[in-house]
Amino acid sequence: MADKARTGARGPRPPRVEAPRDEAADIGVEARLAAGVLLNAALEGRGGLDSALSFREVADLPGPDRAFARAVAMAALRRLGEIDQILDRRLQKAPPLAVRTILRVALAQTLVLDTPAFAAVSTAVKLAERDPKTRPYKNLVNAVLRGVDRDGPGLTTAESNLPEWLAARWRATYGEPALAALALAAREEPDTDLSVKPDVDPAAVAADVEGEALEGGTVRTGRRGDVASWPGFEDGSWWVQDAAAAVPARLLAPKAGEAVIDLCAAPGGKTLQLCASGASVVALDRSDTRLKRLRANLERTGLTAEVVVTPAEDWEDDRSFDAVLLDAPCTATGTFRRNPEVLRATKPAEVAKLADVQHRLLDAAAERVKPGGRLVYCVCSMEREEGETQIIAFLRRNPAFKTVPADPVAVGSPAEALTPEGWLRILPSMWAEKGGLDGFFVARLERVA
Ligand SMILES: C[S@@+](CC[C@H](N)C(=O)[O-])C[C@H]1O[C@@H](n2cnc3c(N)ncnc32)[C@H](O)[C@@H]1O
């Protein structure tokens, strides 16, 4: 974008998705319309983007155009602050949202996805023209977009892409340099990470998908598109899982023959890791819909677990376990690289609300740990209230538990994620030279025998 020098150590990437071809001009306009629908749905609230995928404007598009629409919406979400900085310099007064959406969608194409300006501008003008509400702004749309193409976007700041309240929180928690690095991490579309079954060679998977094996065994690839068509998917040799998301199950270190429970299991990336160790695994989750994906993942990989559908606090079963994993529901602010919409969807009040849920679930999890057994607690959140503060409070109310300090490198985590207490605070800005990883808080506790 404007400050190209700040695109990060790995440099600019080629466009991931081809824009619809010119001869399919109408489809091209429909694809841009769908991108705007997706963008606004994502800005409206949590889950908005996913539900909008089934809206007629999106679902009726041919597959490649739907993929293009989604890529444009994601690019606009990642760079929304910068796009608005560019627009606001050229707009004398705020236009209606429908007009701003057309402009945002066009700039996401030219500035992020490298769509040729003529295609982005002409489809934007056609879009403006066809709705009576935006028709009066057709010339403005044309002038603004041609102006940006002619003069360049001008200077923009990566931090503008972060909502102010979150940027203020992260500045206070992690400091100014970390905030700047987080803002840079938030601009880039991440690579795809795969966790590999223990009997499969990560180097062979890496060769198959033109990727590289990272510490801990995760394979990282710059490939895009439908993973189901990649080598090794059908035979269940691997599953998609961010490098940071693979850390908690490694830290729990389940062994063959142990009784293990995953208390918030769906859609199951961590369950698969636990099952692959040869442990006897219960996968519990309150959501039957999400567990359907977990069951499909088990079937594809040939792994087995006992699947239980119930809220963890209400499970009427008196078993206790050698190892308990609690990957608690959270704001998911650490996943902003893959899900840029979380930054917009998360509201300040949710942090405290989810912290209450995590408190309850931690107590339910503790009851399931055998004397001498392990409990790993994790959240993909950047917020201390959902991570460090939970564990500090838990250890105060449960003196039978103590922290077992993590060895970060042994579990595939950046070394600098280790906190003085022995927990892991993984930030998306870490491993910048490798392309980063999701933000996670992970703690390993043990019930004193
Ligand atoms: C962060 S996700 C888990 C992701 C999963 N561990 C994985 O690696 O794929 C949190 C999960 O907690 C589940 N959940 C929320 N409240 C719960 C409760 N009270 N008891 C059990 N599961 C719950 C949600 O349905 C959701 O699937």
The ligand as a Tripos MOL2 file, in Angstrom:
@<TRIPOS>MOLECULE
LIG
   27    29     1     0     0
SMALL
NO_CHARGES

@<TRIPOS>ATOM
      1 C1        -11.7450  -22.0980   20.6880 C.3       1 LIG1
      2 S1        -13.0070  -23.1470   20.1790 S.3       1 LIG1
      3 C2        -12.2320  -24.7260   20.2780 C.3       1 LIG1
      4 C3        -11.3390  -25.0310   19.1000 C.3       1 LIG1
      5 C4        -10.8420  -26.4680   19.1370 C.3       1 LIG1
      6 N1        -10.1910  -26.8030   20.3800 N.3       1 LIG1
      7 C5         -9.8970  -26.7730   17.9910 C.2       1 LIG1
      8 O1         -8.6720  -26.8120   18.1890 O.co2     1 LIG1
      9 O2        -10.3790  -26.9820   16.8750 O.co2     1 LIG1
     10 C6        -14.0350  -23.1550   21.5830 C.3       1 LIG1
     11 C7        -15.0990  -24.2280   21.5670 C.3       1 LIG1
     12 O3        -15.7230  -24.2050   22.8620 O.3       1 LIG1
     13 C8        -17.0530  -24.6530   22.7090 C.3       1 LIG1
     14 N2        -17.7580  -24.3000   23.9540 N.ar      1 LIG1
     15 C9        -18.1900  -23.0750   24.3460 C.ar      1 LIG1
     16 N3        -18.7270  -23.1570   25.5990 N.ar      1 LIG1
     17 C10       -18.6190  -24.4510   25.9780 C.ar      1 LIG1
     18 C11       -18.9960  -25.1700   27.1400 C.ar      1 LIG1
     19 N4        -19.5750  -24.5500   28.1600 N.pl3     1 LIG1
     20 N5        -18.7270  -26.4860   27.2030 N.ar      1 LIG1
     21 C12       -18.1350  -27.1220   26.1510 C.ar      1 LIG1
     22 N6        -17.7870  -26.5010   25.0110 N.ar      1 LIG1
     23 C13       -17.9990  -25.1820   24.9310 C.ar      1 LIG1
     24 C14       -17.5130  -23.9650   21.4490 C.3       1 LIG1
     25 O4        -18.6050  -24.6500   20.8840 O.3       1 LIG1
     26 C15       -16.2420  -24.0270   20.5830 C.3       1 LIG1
     27 O5        -16.3060  -25.1420   19.7280 O.3       1 LIG1
@<TRIPOS>BOND
     1     1     2 1
     2     2     3 1
     3     2    10 1
     4     3     4 1
     5     4     5 1
     6     5     6 1
     7     5     7 1
     8     7     8 2
     9     7     9 1
    10    10    11 1
    11    11    12 1
    12    11    26 1
    13    12    13 1
    14    13    14 1
    15    13    24 1
    16    14    15 ar
    17    14    23 ar
    18    15    16 ar
    19    16    17 ar
    20    17    18 ar
    21    17    23 ar
    22    18    19 1
    23    18    20 ar
    24    20    21 ar
    25    21    22 ar
    26    22    23 ar
    27    24    25 1
    28    24    26 1
    29    26    27 1
@<TRIPOS>SUBSTRUCTURE
     1 LIG1         1 GROUP 0 **** ****
